[in-house]
């Protein structure tokens, strides 16, 4: 929730204060104006905005349930088959190559000497 108090909007720094009567009248004016203007806006726009947001979230829910989730699940089913074929190809062709390269390069020894 959005909680806005008078002191959050109109803040007098330490050492600078207006007359108490002015401060109280400003506080009352701010509080009453905020209260009644919010009620007025809610009365005018509350029902139309509720209708708009209700339609929006209904469309969003409908699309998520009937389009997004089924598409994702279909994609995952199809990609699972492709990933198995890809995995078989990698293990068949690349594994022997990399094992052979590993055996070739495993006999290389490097030493570092520091000359003084």
N, C-alpha and C positions, 0 to 999 in steps of 0.2 A: 504494500500500500504506500501511496505517496502521502507523507505527512509533512505539511509545510506550516510552520508556525511563524508568527509575526517577527520573532527575534531572528529567524533564519533569513528573512527578507530585509527587514529594516533593523540594522544592528548599529547602535551607537558605540563607538570605541570608548575604552576607559578614559576618564578625564573629560569627556565631552558628553553632556547630557542636556536635553531640552527640559522645559518646564514639565512638571508632573502632569498637569492638566492636558497639555499638548500630547504628551506621550500616551496618556489614557484614552484621549479622543482618537488619536491615530490608531491605537490598538483596537478600539471598538469598531472604528470605521473599516479597518482592514478585515477583521474577523467577520463582521456582519456582511460585508460585500462579498467576501469569498464564499460564505455559507449560502447566501441567496443566489449569487450568480451560478454557483455549481448546481443548485436546485433548478434554476431556470434552464440552464443548458441541458441538464438531465431530462427535464420535462419535454424540451423541444426535440432533442436529438437522441434520447435514450432508446426509444422504441425503434426508430429507423436503424440506428447503429446495431442494436441487438439483432434485428432482422438481417442486416448485411453480414455481421460476424457469424450468425447462425448458418446462413447459406454458405459462407466461405468455408467454415469448418466441416459442414456436411459434405461439400464437394471434395475437400481435402481428405476426409475419411473415406469417402466412396472411392476416390482414385487410389488411395493407399491399399484398401482392401481388395478392390477388383482389378487393379492394373499394376501397381508397383510391385507388390509382393509376388503375384503370380509370374511376372516377368523376371524378377530376380531368381525365383526358384527354378524357372525354366532354364535360365542362363546357367545356373549352377549345375543342373542335371546335364546339360549339353557340354559344358566345359569339363565336367568330370570325365567324360568319355575321351575328349581330346587330350586331357592331361595324362590319361593312362597311355595313349598311343605315343605322346611326346616322351613320356618317361621311358617307355620301352625303346624308342629310337635312341635316346641319350645313352641308356645303359648298353645298348648293342654296339653303337658306333664310337662313342666318346670315351667310355670307361677303358676299353683296351688301349686306346691311343694314349690316354693320360697315364695309365699304369706303365706303359712302355717308356714314355718320356720320363717318368719318375725314376725308373730303374736306370736309365741312361745317365741322368743327372745326379743320381745318388752317389756315384763313385767319384765325383769331383770334390776335391778337398782344397780349401783355401786357407792360407796362413798369412798373417800380417806381421811384418817385422819393422821395428822402429829403429832407424839408423840414427846414431848419435854423432 
